[in-house]
Amino acid sequence: MHRANTTTCTIGYAITQRGARKLLYEFGIREFSKGYDFALSDWCNGLTRGARREMLPMCLTVQPPIFSHHFAERATSDITGNGAGGRPVEGSRYVRWSVKINLERLVRGKTEMVEQWVDEDGNKG
């Protein structure tokens, strides 16, 4: 875990009630002129109007990430995952047991999850 710095593509985040009030004021009253992930990055880095260095918000991140984009075989958004040679990659980077891949199993109450990464012997899990 470390302080977030110039983060973009905000997929999931947690915030305190006090922090939510500050964000609502900053982006709801003062100024909101760019995409939310870029605006949040600027806010965390003290780059918004009226920000003071001694009062920077405490924005933290973890590595590897807990959440990640899921890239489908057929793109359903403008976010694409390209692997070697520009070929599309299916799956969720950094996520071992993808909820997207396992959603039907979870809904049906099955407890055995499908793992998307293969070990050195070519076995999953």
Secondary structure as UniProt FT lines:
FT   STRAND          2..3
FT   HELIX           17..25
FT   HELIX           26..30
FT   HELIX           36..44
FT   TURN            45..46
FT   TURN            49..50
FT   HELIX           53..55
FT   STRAND          60..61
FT   STRAND          70..71
FT   HELIX           84..86
FT   STRAND          91..92
FT   TURN            93..94
FT   HELIX           99..107
FT   TURN            108..109
FT   TURN            120..121
//
